[in-house]
Amino acid sequence: MTDATLKSDIESIDALTAKYKELASEIGKIIIGQDAIVKSVLISIFSRGHSLLIGVPGLAKTLLVHTIASALDLKFNRIQFTPDLMPSDITGSEILDERKEFRFIRGPVFANIILADEINRTPPKTQAALLEAMQEKSVTVGGQMHTLEDPFFVLATQNPIEQEGTYPLPEAQLDRFMFNIVLDYPRYEDELQIVKNTTSDTNISVKKVLTAAEIIHFQNLIRKVPVADNVLEYAVKLTAKTRPASPMAPQIVKDYIEWGAGPRASQNLTVGAKCHAVFNGKYSPDIEDVQAIAHAVLRHRIVKNYKAEAEGISVDDIINKLL
């Protein structure tokens, strides 16, 4: 690497740090008091990942995704998942046109940002229609492969599984989400501000901060960020510790976990830590950056056993012990 390339990369990192602050400020005009949530979603976007947002109805999950899409100059589609939604309603389908030839009509998945609203309200067959799109960035219909536009992210919202009329996401689909982000109720002061903003006639608009080309440039830049060996080892060891059969697993994991996280978790911890570091103005991640995103990366990749359920031990409790 030449000095000029290094200088240019450092300038690009500084530019991304500035753009992140600008993005967070624009989104913060509408999404009050959810700074950590916004940061997590933006980390997943710049890391080329997908996010699953989990929370009870009414916590502005859909508004959050709408607002982020508004601040990024990208094509945005919302898919409302319902029990009768078919896979072709997502991917598109072939129709016979007036010339008696089959023509592919693109579905809503052909956009840059997909909001999969209430993804667990639809049966697994339809949920699976998103699998290929999320992993391969393509859709196959009638034996033909159709490539999706770059950049491409799926931001899915989900009501807690305990609610009626929901279908738990299969592990294979969960693993394709980089982050599992849990939204909680707003603080009292934030809720006051939210109610004030949404019950008056003030019209708040969000300006575009980044284009598709700039996002792709910054995504490539994140991959170039160097990681020290000790940080890389920490991320891989943290994932290995979640597996009950691993020699590194502590007793709490052997006692309470059925399945641990796979190698995709180690990859996401590393890339996410790079992005977290850059957002905080650093040129390389340290162990604190890995720890900052560990819950979001691991919580949907760990399966508790019946003993943990019986004793009321949550996955987050176990991750806290590992950290």
Helices and strands as residue ranges (DSSP letters): H 3-27, H 35-46, E 51-54, H 61-71, E 72-73, E 76-80, H 88-91, E 92-96, E 102-106, E 113-117, G 119-121, H 124-127, H 129-136, E 138-141, E 144-147, E 153-158, H 171-174, E 179-182, H 188-198, E 210-211, H 212-224, H 229-240, H 251-256, E 257-259, H 263-279, H 287-298, E 303-304, H 306-311, H 315-322
